[in-house]
Every structure is written in C-alpha cells, then in structure tokens.
C-alpha cells in the first residue's frame, strides 16, 4: 500500500472517529450534561456525573478525571467493576434517541467488551425495567484502540426520564479512557418488516425430477403471497424417491440449482434449500441461498453429520457463514446441526437474525414429558435472540420468534405457512432485559475452552 493511500485511510478514520466522538448528529441537542467530563473550578470530579461502585468495595475500579476524559482502571485486580451515571430529563415516551460513547482502551488486548452503556428508562423517577437496555458496540477503525458504542433506542410510551450508566466490567489489567458520551433525539427507525415462509411437504413414491417441480411450485405459491423469503426442505431431490445419494448429487451451480434459481427470480424472492452437492470427489449436504435475481448468494456445508450420512461418505463442513440479504442477516443450518447448541450460538454471534433449518427430522411436540423437536427449536430461538425457521418432513414447519413463540405452523397440513415480522422489534425478558443485547456480553468463553 502506498504512503498516500495510508494517509487517506488514517485521515478518513480520524474524521469518522471525530464524528462518533461528537455524537454524530452534531446539530441535535445533547441531553447529557458535561459530555466530555470537564472539571469546573474547585471540582475534584466532573459534575453532574456520579461515581457508582459495587457493594463489595474491594472490587471497585479506580476512577479519575484526566485531560481527555475519565480514566478507569483496576490494576492489579482483574475483575474490578465501576463507572459513572447521570440522570437525564426531557425524554419523551415513544420517541427515538441516538446513544453514543467514545472510549479508548489502553493495553495489549484492546478488548471492546470492557465498556458498557446502559440506558434505564424512568417514569417519574421509577425504573420501568430493572435491567435497562445495553447499547450495541462497534469499532470503526482497525488502526487505533478507539471504540464506540452506538445504538438507536425507542423510549417506552410512559417514559419521561432516563439514567445513563457508563459501566466498566472486568478490565483484566487494562484501563480505559471514556472520552465522551451523547444522547440526542432522532427520527424513529423504520420497521424492517419481512415476510418469512416455510414449507411442509414430504413427497411419496416420487422421483428427483418430480420433487424439484413440487418444491418449485411452493416457491411459486410464496411468490403469489408476496413473501420475501421461503425455506424448503433437506436434500429435496432425495426425500420420498428411493433414490441413492449417488443419484442426486450434482455440482452447484448445476441443473437443479439453476431450476430453483429461475423460480426464485420469477417470483422475486429469496429461497433457502438443501441439496446434495458434488465437489470433486466429495459430496456435501449443502444449504443454498438464492437471491431475488435467482443467483446463488451463499452456501453452507452441513457440519454435524448423523450416522445415516457419514456412513454413506458425506463430507462434513467446518465453517459457519452468515449471509447479508436486502432485509437482514441470515444463516442456514441443516437437520442434525440443531442438536448442537453451539451451531445457533455461533451464527447469532456472527450477526444472524434469522436461522433457516431444512430438516429431515422432526419438530414434534413434547411427549411423555420428553423434550422433542418443537421445544428444542423454540429454546434455540430464545437462547440466541433469533428467529428460527425449520422446514421439516415430520412434525410441523414453523416460524418462531426470538422469544420462542410460534408465529406460524403447518399444524400437520401440507403446504406453505408464513409470518410477517419486524426485525427492528426488541422485546425484553423480565429482569434480564433484551437478550440479544445482553446475552453476548455475559458470556464467559475463556472458561468454556477448558472443557
């Protein structure tokens, strides 16, 4: 890379950092007082900020004002916590607000998880939800240790105030400088409404060619309903045909995938399907995503293989890709994958909002007190704060929301079911809060690796 290009990149990064540091909406009123933590004459700590400490004071961080903000450190105690708070007024219920924090990590690891910004909505000085809402994190520059928390949140209708809490959790020998914070009123976010469909169809006494026509007919039906995306079943050219793996495996792109792509294009929607894919001397169970133009937008090779597949010589995949669509980020898992909670966890941490699951197995309700497929899918959705969309051959094909609710079910009937969802909707769990924001911050991956 030339020196000129490097200078341009650095200058661009500085401009972006300055934009974030100033609160981005520079023409909007910042509701936070003293957002840069400046000391007034005679002060030892910047007002109107207040220090908060844990009940066990030995676990408290050291907090002090410095030239460019607040320095928070905990050396030598790695699991110290602490921070500052400020109560803000003039919050209007039902309105949206932009939240920003700019901070610098001082240390070798440059972990972005150290600093949190929590928003606790108030009604007449009483907390509406005890956990509040956490602001999402981003890191705009690869060349600095600057981090920015940013989010747009909608105040509940009854809100007339809020507590802003800047929290430092477990610095592990590093220290941070919080440079600035901003809360500014903004426009309400537009809903991200998506019509999601899934198919329940198990052919019998069929052929691979006939199966392809039957499933493409379901895509046509989804097109008539104006759906945005539809999920088909697992290895659709094999089920109910008596055909062997050798009979249905073909390259992708290939004849079958081209036919499905043409159907997706004709109906202007996205399609998820599982096909047996031949790659050189290997065969994979492959999840394929087609876009509205009928092109292959992504592929996923099934990772977890049951005996019925590995004994036939199917090769497992070893990656967990996510795919960006025109409505959000999606992922594909296939049947046996959902027996392993790591699958959905990885997809969710990589940004997937909807996980589609072409599945030969079942989503039957619980029986004799034993957990079955329906409950498993609902728990996977709830555990990770994602929509789960299985298309099955036994049980029910469903659309499940991030709280574990079944929004649509085939209820034992053949055909297409669908639900319209808003991917911008955030619901909170009692006491815990919005799980998609909080759960990843509370994970302890360094402990999992021991076992």
C-alpha positions in Angstrom: 0.0 0.0 0.0 1.4 3.4 -0.9 2.1 6.1 1.7 -0.5 8.3 0.1 -3.2 5.7 0.5 -2.2 5.1 4.1 -2.5 8.8 4.8 -6.0 8.9 3.2 -7.1 5.9 5.3 -5.8 7.4 8.5 -7.4 10.7 7.8 -10.7 9.0 6.9 -10.5 7.1 10.2 -9.9 10.3 12.1 -12.8 12.0 10.5 -15.0 9.0 11.4 -13.7 9.0 15.0 -14.4 12.7 15.4 -17.9 12.2 14.1 -18.6 9.5 16.6 -16.9 11.4 19.4 -19.1 14.4 18.8 -22.3 12.4 18.9 -22.7 12.1 15.2 -25.9 14.2 15.0 -24.0 17.4 15.6 -27.0 19.7 15.1 -29.1 17.8 17.6 -29.2 18.8 21.3 -27.1 16.5 23.5 -29.2 15.7 26.5 -26.2 14.7 28.5 -24.6 17.4 30.6 -20.8 17.7 30.6 -20.5 15.0 27.9 -16.7 15.4 27.9 -16.2 15.1 31.7 -14.6 18.6 32.1 -13.8 19.8 35.6 -15.1 23.1 36.8 -13.1 25.3 39.0 -12.9 23.9 42.5 -14.2 20.4 41.5 -12.4 17.2 42.1 -14.9 15.2 39.9 -16.9 16.3 36.9 -20.5 17.2 37.7 -23.2 16.2 37.3 -21.7 12.8 36.9 -21.8 10.4 39.9 -19.5 7.5 40.6 -21.0 4.1 41.2 -19.2 1.3 42.9 -20.0 -2.3 43.6 -21.4 -3.2 47.1 -18.1 -5.0 47.7 -15.9 -2.0 47.5 -12.7 -4.1 47.2 -13.9 -4.9 43.7 -14.2 -1.3 42.7 -12.3 0.3 39.9 -10.3 3.4 40.3 -11.9 6.4 38.5 -10.2 9.7 38.0 -10.6 12.7 35.6 -7.8 13.1 33.1 -7.1 15.7 30.3 -9.2 13.9 27.7 -12.0 12.3 29.8 -12.3 9.8 32.6 -9.7 7.1 33.2 -11.0 3.9 34.7 -8.5 1.2 35.8 -8.3 -1.7 38.2 -4.7 -2.9 38.3 -3.9 -5.4 39.8 -7.5 -6.7 40.3 -8.7 -8.2 37.0 -12.4 -8.4 37.9 -13.0 -5.0 39.2 -16.0 -3.0 38.2 -17.3 0.6 38.3 -18.4 3.5 36.4 -20.4 6.8 36.3 -24.1 7.7 36.0 -26.2 10.7 35.1 -29.9 11.2 35.2 -31.3 13.0 32.2 -34.7 14.6 31.8 -36.8 15.7 28.8 -37.1 12.1 27.5 -40.4 11.7 25.5 -42.0 8.4 25.5 -42.5 6.8 22.1 -39.6 8.9 20.6 -36.2 7.6 19.4 -32.8 8.6 20.7 -29.3 8.1 19.5 -26.8 6.9 22.1 -23.0 7.2 21.7 -19.9 6.6 23.8 -16.4 7.1 22.6 -13.6 5.4 24.6 -10.0 4.4 24.3 -8.6 1.1 25.6 -5.1 1.2 27.0 -3.5 -2.2 26.9 -2.3 -5.0 24.8 -5.6 -6.8 24.2 -7.7 -3.9 23.1 -10.9 -5.7 24.2 -14.1 -3.9 23.2 -16.1 -5.7 25.8 -14.7 -3.7 28.7 -17.1 -0.7 28.5 -20.9 -0.8 28.5 -23.5 1.9 28.2 -26.8 1.1 29.9 -30.0 3.1 29.5 -32.6 2.7 32.2 -35.9 4.3 31.3 -37.7 6.1 34.1 -41.3 7.0 34.8 -41.5 9.7 37.5 -38.0 8.6 38.7 -39.1 4.9 38.9 -37.4 2.3 36.7 -39.6 0.9 34.0 -37.4 -2.2 33.6 -34.7 -3.1 36.2 -32.1 -4.3 33.6 -32.4 -1.4 31.2 -31.1 -1.7 27.7 -27.5 -2.1 26.6 -26.2 -0.1 23.7 -24.6 -2.1 20.8 -20.9 -1.9 20.2 -18.9 -1.0 17.0 -15.3 -0.4 16.2 -14.8 1.8 13.1 -11.1 1.8 12.9 -8.6 -1.1 12.6 -5.7 1.2 13.2 -6.5 2.5 16.7 -7.7 1.3 20.1 -10.7 3.7 19.8 -14.1 2.1 20.3 -17.6 3.5 20.0 -20.9 2.2 21.4 -23.8 3.3 19.3 -27.5 2.5 19.1 -30.8 4.0 18.4 -33.4 3.1 21.1 -37.1 3.9 21.4 -38.3 5.1 24.8 -41.3 3.3 26.1 -44.5 5.3 25.9 -44.6 6.0 29.7 -41.0 7.3 29.8 -40.2 10.8 31.0 -36.6 10.4 32.0 -33.6 8.0 31.9 -30.5 7.0 33.8 -27.3 6.8 31.7 -24.8 4.4 33.2 -21.3 4.1 31.7 -20.0 0.8 33.1 -16.6 -0.8 33.1 -16.6 -4.5 33.7 -13.5 -6.7 34.4 -10.7 -4.7 32.9 -8.2 -7.6 33.5 -5.2 -5.4 33.8 -6.2 -2.9 31.1 -7.5 0.6 31.6 -9.8 2.8 29.5 -10.4 6.4 29.0 -14.0 7.4 28.3 -13.8 10.5 26.1 -17.4 11.5 25.5 -21.0 10.5 25.7 -24.1 11.7 23.8 -27.8 11.2 23.9 -29.8 13.0 21.2 -33.3 12.8 19.9 -33.6 11.4 16.4 -36.1 10.0 13.9 -37.9 6.8 14.7 -36.4 3.8 12.9 -38.4 2.4 10.0 -39.7 -1.1 10.7 -37.8 -3.9 8.9 -40.7 -6.0 8.0 -40.1 -9.3 6.4 -42.5 -11.9 5.2 -40.9 -15.3 6.0 -42.3 -18.5 4.7 -41.6 -22.2 5.2 -42.8 -25.3 3.5 -44.1 -28.6 4.9 -44.0 -31.1 2.1 -43.0 -34.8 2.1 -43.4 -36.4 -1.3 -44.0 -40.2 -1.6 -43.4 -42.6 -4.4 -41.8 -39.8 -6.3 -38.7 -39.1 -8.4 -35.9 -36.5 -8.1 -37.3 -34.6 -11.1 -40.9 -34.6 -9.8 -39.7 -33.5 -6.3 -38.0 -30.5 -7.9 -41.2 -29.5 -9.6 -43.2 -29.9 -6.4 -40.9 -27.7 -4.3 -40.6 -25.1 -7.1 -44.4 -25.0 -7.1 -44.2 -24.0 -3.4 -41.8 -21.2 -4.3 -44.4 -20.0 -6.9 -47.0 -20.0 -4.2 -44.8 -18.0 -2.0 -44.4 -15.5 -4.8 -48.1 -15.1 -5.2 -48.3 -14.3 -1.5 -45.6 -11.7 -1.8 -43.2 -13.3 0.6 -39.6 -12.1 0.9 -38.0 -15.5 1.6 -39.1 -19.1 1.8 -37.4 -22.2 3.3 -37.6 -25.6 1.6 -36.7 -29.0 3.0 -33.5 -31.1 3.3 -32.0 -32.8 0.2 -35.3 -32.2 -1.6 -34.4 -34.3 -4.6 -34.0 -37.4 -2.5 -36.8 -37.5 0.0 -39.6 -39.9 -0.8 -37.9 -41.1 -4.1 -35.9 -44.1 -3.0 -33.0 -42.6 -4.9 -29.5 -43.0 -3.6 -27.1 -40.2 -2.7 -25.1 -41.0 -5.9 -28.3 -40.4 -7.9 -29.0 -36.9 -6.7 -25.6 -35.4 -6.0 -24.5 -32.8 -8.6 -22.4 -29.7 -8.8 -23.8 -26.3 -7.6 -24.3 -24.5 -9.8 -25.9 -27.4 -11.7 -29.2 -28.3 -13.3 -31.2 -28.5 -10.1 -29.9 -25.2 -8.6 -30.4 -23.4 -11.9 -34.1 -24.5 -11.9 -34.6 -23.3 -8.3 -32.8 -20.0 -9.2 -35.1 -19.4 -12.1 -38.1 -20.0 -9.9 -36.7 -17.5 -7.3 -36.1 -14.9 -10.0 -39.5 -15.4 -11.4 -41.1 -14.7 -8.0 -38.7 -12.0 -6.9 -37.9 -13.7 -3.6 -35.1 -15.4 -1.6 -35.0 -19.2 -1.4 -33.3 -21.5 1.1 -32.9 -25.2 0.3 -30.7 -28.2 1.0 -29.2 -30.1 -1.9 -26.6 -32.9 -2.3 -23.6 -31.2 -3.7 -20.8 -32.9 -5.6 -17.4 -31.1 -5.2 -14.7 -33.0 -7.0 -14.6 -36.4 -5.3 -16.5 -35.2 -2.2 -20.2 -34.9 -1.6 -21.7 -32.4 0.9 -25.2 -31.8 2.3 -25.3 -28.1 1.2 -27.7 -25.3 2.2 -28.1 -22.9 -0.7 -29.4 -19.4 -0.5 -30.8 -17.9 -3.7 -31.4 -14.1 -4.1 -34.3 -12.4 -5.8 -32.4 -12.4 -9.1 -32.0 -16.2 -8.9 -28.3 -16.1 -8.2 -26.6 -18.1 -5.5 -26.0 -15.7 -2.7 -24.3 -18.2 -0.4 -23.7 -21.9 0.5 -23.3 -23.7 3.8 -22.0 -27.3 4.2 -23.7 -29.2 6.9 -21.2 -29.6 9.8 -22.8 -32.2 12.1 -23.5 -35.5 10.4 -25.6 -38.3 11.8 -24.6 -41.9 11.1 -27.1 -42.0 8.2 -24.8 -39.5 6.4 -21.3 -40.2 7.5 -21.7 -43.9 6.8 -22.6 -43.0 3.3 -19.5 -41.0 2.8 -20.9 -37.5 3.1 -18.1 -35.0 4.0 -18.8 -32.5 6.9 -18.4 -28.8 6.6 -16.3 -26.8 9.0 -17.4 -23.2 8.7 -20.5 -21.2 9.8 -21.1 -18.5 7.2 -23.8 -15.8 7.6 -25.3 -14.0 4.6 -26.5 -10.4 4.1 -29.8 -10.0 2.3 -31.8 -6.9 1.4 -33.7 -7.2 4.7 -31.2 -8.5 7.2 -28.6 -11.2 8.0 -29.4 -14.8 7.8 -27.8 -18.2 8.3 -28.6 -21.8 7.3 -28.3 -25.0 9.4 -29.3 -28.4 8.4 -31.2 -31.0 10.5 -28.7 -32.6 12.9 -27.0 -29.3 13.3 -29.7 -28.1 15.7 -29.0 -30.9 18.1 -25.8 -28.9 19.0 -26.4 -25.5 20.7 -23.0 -24.2 19.5 -24.4 -24.0 16.0 -27.0 -21.4 16.6 -24.7 -19.6 19.2 -22.0 -19.1 16.5 -24.5 -17.9 13.9 -26.0 -15.4 16.4 -22.7 -14.1 17.5 -21.8 -13.6 13.8 -24.9 -11.4 13.4 -27.6 -13.8 12.1 -31.1 -12.5 12.8 -32.9 -15.5 11.1 -31.7 -19.1 11.0 -33.3 -21.3 8.5 -33.2 -25.1 9.1 -34.1 -27.5 6.2 -34.7 -30.6 8.3 -35.4 -34.3 7.6 -36.1 -34.9 11.2 -39.0 -33.7 13.3 -40.4 -30.8 15.2 -43.0 -32.9 17.1 -44.4 -31.5 20.4 -43.1 -33.0 23.7 -44.4 -36.4 24.5 -44.4 -38.2 27.9 -42.5 -35.3 29.4 -39.6 -35.7 27.0 -38.4 -32.7 25.1 -38.9 -33.0 21.3 -38.0 -31.0 18.2 -40.6 -28.3 18.7 -39.4 -27.3 22.1 -35.7 -27.6 21.0 -36.3 -25.1 18.2 -38.1 -22.7 20.5 -35.3 -22.8 23.1 -32.7 -22.3 20.4 -34.5 -19.2 19.3 -34.9 -17.9 22.9 -31.3 -18.8 23.8 -29.9 -16.7 21.0 -32.5 -14.0 20.4 -33.0 -15.1 16.7 -35.9 -16.2 14.5 -35.8 -19.9 13.8 -37.4 -21.3 10.6 -37.4 -25.1 10.2 -38.8 -26.8 7.1 -39.4 -30.4 8.1 -40.7 -33.8 6.9 -42.1 -34.9 10.3 -43.9 -32.6 12.7 -44.6 -29.0 11.7 -42.7 -26.5 9.7 -42.7 -23.3 11.7 -41.7 -19.6 12.1 -40.5 -19.0 15.7 -39.7 -15.6 17.1 -36.8 -14.6 19.4 -38.9 -15.1 22.5 -39.7 -18.7 21.5 -43.2 -18.0 20.3 -44.6 -20.0 17.3 -45.8 -17.3 14.9 -46.8 -19.8 12.2 -47.1 -23.6 12.0 -48.2 -26.0 9.3 -50.2 -27.9 12.0 -49.8 -31.2 10.2 -51.0 -29.8 6.9 -49.1 -29.9 3.7 -48.1 -26.6 2.1 -46.7 -23.2 2.8 -47.1 -21.2 6.1 -45.7 -17.7 6.7 -45.5 -14.8 9.1 -44.6 -11.2 8.8 -42.0 -10.0 11.4 -40.2 -6.7 12.2 -36.5 -7.3 12.6 -36.2 -4.0 14.4 -38.5 -5.1 17.2 -36.9 -5.5 20.6 -38.6 -7.3 23.4 -37.3 -7.6 26.9 -37.2 -10.6 29.2 -38.4 -10.0 32.8 -35.5 -8.9 35.0 -32.9 -9.8 32.3 -33.7 -7.3 29.5 -33.2 -7.5 25.8 -31.3 -10.8 25.5 -29.7 -10.2 22.1 -28.0 -7.1 23.6 -27.2 -8.5 27.0 -26.5 -12.2 26.5 -23.3 -12.0 24.4 -21.8 -9.5 26.9 -22.4 -12.0 29.7 -20.8 -15.0 28.0 -17.6 -16.4 29.6 -15.9 -18.1 26.6 -12.5 -18.3 28.3 -14.0 -20.7 30.8 -15.6 -22.9 28.1 -12.3 -23.6 26.3 -11.1 -25.5 29.4 -13.5 -28.4 28.8 
